[in-house]
Amino acid sequence: MPTSSSTPWSSAPPPEPGPDDHVRGSGPVVIEYADLECPYCAAAHLILKRLPVTRVFRHFPVTSKHPRARVLAAAAHAAGLQGRFWEMHDSLLEDQGHLDDPHLWERANRFGLDLERFEADRRSEAVHAHVERDFNGGIRAGVTTTPTQFLAGRAHPGIPGDGFLEALREISKT
């Protein structure tokens, strides 16, 4: 039997949303595994930000394709430690042409972050452990591609399309 990114390879459901997750919005819960350097994740973001959902973002850096993915995940999480995760998340996905360190510092400055703390946090073991925990949770849940969204326990790999939107409509009816 041929396999693909839609072949179910999970050993566990994604972890339930918790206090360490990055969460925004209201409506049905969408657990999103994404790579902040991934152009498909950027396209998915533009769709998801318009939907009435509760987004739970989890880092899934695919460094074999996106060498700065882990650096960007750490930067976004470090910004989150100062209450600015979503601003950093959105700016990285919406301006993927400017992902090098000087652009991260410019963003951090624009968002009013303490730059010394931002630098220390993004390089810290605690931040890297959080990114690794997100990644490992995705692996256990069967994530094989980015982006992957979980809606009502079901994985929807790739950019949200008709199947995802239909499932969202069905859940929203209840």
N, C-alpha and C positions, 0 to 999 in steps of 0.2 A: 504494500500500500504506500503510495507516495505521501510525503509529509510536506508541510508548508508552515508559514507563520500562523496559520489558523488551526493547525493541529493542536488539540489540547494536551499539554505536557505538564499539568499541574500536580503537585503533591499536597497542596493545601490552598484554601482560599486566601485572598490578600488579607493581611491583618486589618482588623476593624480600625476605623479612625480613632486616634488618640490625641492626648494633649501635645505631643511632639510633632504632630502633622501640621502642614500648612493648609488651612481651610478658608474658603470664602464662598459667599453666595448662599442662596436658599433654594430649596426644592429637592428633588431626588438626588441621592448621593452618587457622585461619579468619582471613583478612585482612579487617578490618572498617573501612569508611569511614563515619564518622558525624559528626554535628553535635551538640555538647553542649547545645544549646538546643532540639533537635528532639524533640517528644513521641514520635514513632515510634521514634527512636533509644533513648529511655528505655525503651520497651516491649521493643525488641529486646534491650537490655542485660539486662533481667530474665530473658529466656529464655536468652541466651548464658551468663550467669554460672552457670547450673545445669548446663550441658553439659560433658562431658569433652573439652574442646578446648583447643588452644593459641591464645589470642586475640592477634592482632597488631592494635593499634589505630592507625588513621591519621585525622588530622583532615580533615574535609571541611565547613568552615563555609559554610553557605548564607545569606549575609548579606541577600539579597533577602527572605527569609522570616523570618530570625532575626537581628535587628540586633546582638545581643551574642555571636553565635556565634564570631567571630574573637577577641574579648576572652576568652571562656571557654576557647577552644583555647589561647591564650597562657598563661592562668592554669594550666591543667592541665599544659602542658609545663614551665612555670616550676617548678611543684611537683615535677615529675619530675626536674628538675635537682638537687633536694634529696632524691631517693629516695622521693617521695610521689605520683607520678603517679596510680597506681590509686586511692588514697584520694580524691584530688581528683576524678578521673573519676567514681567511683561516687557521691560525694556530690552532684555536679552533676546527674547523670542521675536520681538517686533523690529529689532535692528541687528540682524545677524552679521552684518558687514563690519561691525565694530565690537569685537569680543576680546581683544588683547588687553593686557593689564592697564595701560594708560586709560583705556575706555572704561574699565571697571572702576578705576579711581575717580574718573570724571563723574560716572553715575553715582558712586558713593557720596561724593561731594554734593552733587545736585539733590540727592535725597536727604541731605542733612546728617549723614552718618559721621560718627567719630572715626576718622580715617585710621588712626593708630589702632583702635580697637578692631575695626573692620579687617585690617591687615593681619593682626594677631589671631583673630577668630577664624578667618578663612584658611589659615595655615595650621590651626589647632587640631589635636588628636580628636577632641570631642566632635568637632564639625565633620571631620573625615569619617568618624565612627557612625554618625547619623546618616551620611550619604551611603555608606556601606550597608547599614541596616536596611535602608530603603531598597537598595539594589538586591540584597539577599531575599527580602520579602517578595520582591517581584519575581525573582528566579523560582522561589518555592510556589508562587501562584501561577507559574507557567508563562510568564512574560518572555517572549522570544524576539520581539521587535518593538521599536518605538515609533509612534506612541502606542500605548495600549490603555484603553479605558475599561474599567469594570463598572457595570451598571447592574444592580440587583444580583450580584454574584457572578455575572456572565462576562467573560472577556470579549472585548471588541477591539481587535488589533487594527492599527492603521488610522488614517484620518477618519473622523466620524462621518459615516455615510448613511445611506437610506436605512440599513438594518439597525444601526444605533439610534437614529432619529425615530424610527417606528417603535423600538423598545421603549424609548423615553416617553413617547406619546401614550403608550399603553400603561406605563407605570404612573404617569401623571393623571390618568383617568381614575385611578383608585384612591 
